[in-house]
């Protein structure tokens, strides 16, 4: 598993921070996916699995939403996890009080700061809104909370206005500022420009909360890291509002294998965690989903299978055991002798080359009729070839 993914990856030096913090928001933004609801027990189980993976900070929910939500966050905060537990609040005292009641370590308090958000949502001047934000930061800090201040719709906010509010947050002793790409509308080059300019203006931690509306969430997150951001927001399977958020499993494996940045996660937990979130969210994982899709380590093509049986890395970038899953050799239209021979070997059946070719052709014929080559169907094929198990 320690063999190369690309012979070129180790030859490039990537300017990434020494310490990168991933705060996972599956239990908050992930649950904001339309139609998704996690029970308290489900949230606790997911939180434990995130902790087993090694996530340092879990955004457990939005306590002000309901008493049930506050109870869920409080239960997680008192589970004795290694991860610190944070939650979301608006810039309102009642929200921060709900967070305090939930026993969290810290909060992310947010406000929409683009001209569009001020006009549509707040209907207040920028000066008034900025003061509301700083009052919230002060109140939370006075009550001993870790405070991250998030500018919602940051990537559609004019840079001078954005830098101004972040400077104010720094002056009011916020621990971290968040750049929220609320509509997934930035690209990696623009993200680098944005983070670079903000990094030059402030001296506190920068976090990125990227949505995936244009399929750029993970790429934008990595681009921001290259210019000095140090915290990244993720969700398991990339779930979340609209097209979702930066995918936890994609970010971890990209950093580990493509950017030579091993964050020390127990990656063997990834597949189990992914399946757990899919089960409780009732959102199926697409077969072609990067890292955790069913087809990632599933092979049918005869040329591929023949090579994989000799050396898996010939057609896999890393071994499936690294994320806690297994390889599948599938019989179908594109199967060749190697795949069928492997299947026969698992059944302890030996045949000569002529009989092997006959079985290969029968497999192709059945698949082209639209039949899946299940174990039962393969048994039928063996009977047609006059082979008894």
N, C-alpha and C positions, 0 to 999 in steps of 0.2 A: 504493500500500500504506500510505501515511501518512494516508489519509482516516479519518474517525471510525468507530469501532465502535458507539458509542452517543453521542448528542449530550449525554448527561448525565454521562458518565464524567469529562470534563475539568472539570466544575463542582463536583466533590466532592473535598475534600482527605482523603487517606487517611494515617493516622498509622502509617506503616511505617518500619522502621529504614533508616538511610542505606545500610548494608552488610548484604546478605543472602547467606549462604553456603548453597549446596545441596551436600549430600554424598550421592552416589548409591550405593545399596546393591543394585543389580541383580545384581551378581556374588556377593553374599552372601545377603541375604534373598530376592532374586529367585530364586536357585538353590534356596532352601529350599521352593519350590513343589513339592508332591508330583509326582514323575515327571520333574522337570527336572534335567538334568545338562549342564554346560558343560565341554567339553574345555579343556585349557590353551590351545591355539591359539585356540579360540573366545573364551575369556575375554580374551585379549590383543587380539583384533580388536575386541571390544566396548569394552574399555578405551580403545583408540585412538580409536574413534568418539565415546565420551563426552568424551575430551580435545579432539577436533575441535569438538564442540559448545561446549566451554568450561567444563565442570564443574570447579570448583576442588578438589574432594576426592572421591576414589573409594574406597569401602569394597570392597576387592578380594576379601575372603573371610574364612575362619575357619581359620587355619593349623593349629590343633591337631586338626582333624577327621581329617586324613590327611597322609601325606608328599606325595601328589599335590597336595593342596590347598595345602600349604605351598610347594611348588615353583611352583604357579600364581601365588600371591601374590608370591613372590620375583621371578619373571620380570616381572610387571607393575611391581613396584617399581623394577626396573632397566631399564625401557624408555625412560627419559629423558622421560617425559611432563611436561607443565606442571602437571598436577594433583598434589596431594600424595596419597600412598597410605596409607590406614589399613586396619585390619582389626579383627575382633571377637575378644575373649578373654573367658573366664570370669575370675573373681577368683582365679586360681590361678597360681602362679609358672611351672608348666610351660607354661601357655597363653601367658604373657607372654614366656617364653623362646622359644617357637615363633615368636612375632611378631618378636622380635629377630633370630632366624635368617632370617626372611623379608625383612629389610632395610626394613621399613615406616617411615614417618615418625611414625606414631602408632597408638594403639589406642582402641577403645571397649570398656571392661571393664564387665560387667553383672552384676546380681544381682536376682532377683525379691524385691520388698520389701513386697508386700501381705501381709496376715495370711494369706490363702489360700495364697500361694506359700511363706511360711515354714512353714506347717503341713504342706503336701503335699510340698514338695520338700526343704527344708533340715532340718526337724525340729530347729531350734536356736532359741535365744532371739534377739530382735531385737538385743540388745547384742552377742552373739557374732557375728552376721551383719554388723552395722555394722563391727566391728573387722576382720573378714575383708576387707571392701570397702576399708577405708582402708589396710590392709597392702598390698593389690594396687596401689592408687594410689601409695603411697610407693615400692614396688618399681619400678614402671614409670617414675616420675619420676626415681628414682635412676639409671636406665639411659638417660636422655636422651630418652624418648619424649614425644610430645604425648599427653595423656591426657584422654579424655572418659569420665566416669562415668555410666553409664545405670542408672536405676531401672526395672527391668522391671515391668510391670503397675502403673506409676505412677498411672494414672488410676483405679485401684481401691485405692489406698493412702491412708489417712487423711492429710489435709494436714499436721498438725503432725509426724507421723512422717516424711513426705516432706521437709518443710523441714529437719528435723533432720539427715537424712543428706546433703542437699545442702550445708548449712552445713559439715558435717564435710569433705565433698569439697573445698569452697573452702578450708578451713583447711589441708588437706593438699596444696594447690597444684594441684588438677585444673585443666585448661585450660577445660573445658566440662562442663556437666551435661546429661543427656538425660532428657526426659520421654517415656517409652515408653507409648503407648496400645496396649498389647499385644493387646487383644481388640477394638479399635475401638469402645469403649463410651462415649466421651464425645461431647458435641455442641459446636458452636462457642461457644455462650454459656458453657457450663461450662469450656471450654478457656480462654476469656478470663479467667474468674474464677481458674482455677488458675494460669495464667502470671502474672497480675497479682500474686497473693499471693507467688509464688515470687520474682518480680522484685524485690519490695519487701524480701525477706529476704536475698538474695544479690547479689553484684556481679560474677559471672563469666558467661560466655556461656551462653545457654540454647538447647538444640536440641530439636526435636520429631521423634519417630518415630511416625507415625500409620498405623494399619491401617484397612482399608476395609470392615469387617464391616457397617456400616450405611450405606455409601456416603458417609461424611463425611470421608474422609482429607484431601482437598485443602482443603475448607472449614475443617476443624479446624486445618490447617497455617496457613492465612491468618489465621484468628482469633487463633492464638498469636502470629503476627508483629505483630499490632496491639497486643499488650500487652507487647512487648519481647523475644520470642524472636528469634534472629537466624540460626539454622541449621535447615534442614529436610532430612529424609531422604526420598528418593524412589526409585522404580524405574521403568524404562522400561516402558511399557504398563501400569503399575500391578500388575505380577506380584508374587507373594509368597505367603506362607502364607494359607490359607483364601481370603478375598476380596481378598487382596493389600494393597499399600501405596499411599501417595500417589503418583499418577502424575506422573512427571517432566514429560512434555509438557503435561499439563493445568495443572500449577502454573506452569510457565514462561509459557505463553500467557495464563493468567489474570492473572498479575502484570503482564505486558507490556501487555496490551490492555484489561483491565477495571480495573486498579488503577494504571495509569500508572507502573509500576515496571519499567523495562527493565534487566535485569541484564547486558546486553551479550553474551548468548549468540548463537552462530551458528545461528539457528533454522532456516536452510535445510537443516540436517543432520537435523532431527527425523524426517522421514518415513523416510529411509534407516536411521537408527538403530533406529527402531521395527520396520521390516521385518527388520533383522538379528537383533534379539532375538527376534522372533516365530519366525524360521527356526530359530535354534539352541535355543530353549526348546521348540519344537514346540507352542506355544500360539497358535492362530489369533487374530487380532485381530477382535473382533466388528465387523460392518459399521457398526453405530451407535455405536462407541466414539468418545467425544469426541476431537477434534483429529486422530487418526490413523486413524479408521475409514474403510472404503472408501466409505461413503455420504455422508461429510461434504461432499464437493465433487462429488457425483454427482446429477444432476437429471433428472427425467422429466416432471413436471407441466407441461403446456403453458403455463399462466399464468406459472409460475416461469421456464421456459426463455426465453420471449419477453422477460421483463424482464431476465434475466441476460445475454442476448446484447446488450442495450443498455447495461447497467451491472451488472457482477457483484455489487456490494455491495447490490443491491436484495434479494438472497436469500442473501448470504454475509456473515458478520461480518468477514472479512478474506480476502485473496486466497490461493489455494492455494500460490503460489510462495513465500510467506513461510515455509512449512515444507518446501519442496522437493518439492512434488507438483503435479499438474495437475487441472484440472476435467474432468469427464466428462459429456457429454450422452447420456442413455440413451433409446432408443426403446422405447415400451411402450403400455399401455392408455391412459395419461393424456397421451400426447404430442399436441402440436398442430402447426400448420403451421410454426411457427418452428423447432422441433427437426428436423423432417423436411427443411425447406429448408436448415438448417445441414449436415445429413448429406449432402444432395445436393451442396451447395457444395463439401464436402471431396472429392467424387468428380468435380467439374467437370461436373456434369450440370445443365442448365437445363430447366425445365418451366414450362408455363403454370399459372395458378391452378387450373383444373379438374383437370389431371393431378396437381397437388400434393395436392388434396383426396382424390383417388382413392387415392394412395399412403398418405396419413394413415389413411384408413379400412381399408386392407389391413393396415397395421401394427397397428391396434387389433384387427382380427379375428384375426390370427395370435397375438397375445399372449393374447387371451381363450380361445384353444384350448390355452393353456399353453405356447406356444412362446416361447423366448427370441429376441429380435430380434438375433441375431448378424450379423456381416458376410455370412456365407453365406445366412442367412435373408433379409436385406435384398436380396441379389442375386435370390433367388427372387421376392420381392415386386415387384422392378423388372420381371422377366420377365412376371409376371402383368399388370402395367400396360403391357406392350408397350414397355418402355424398354430399349434396348441400351446397355451400358456401353462 
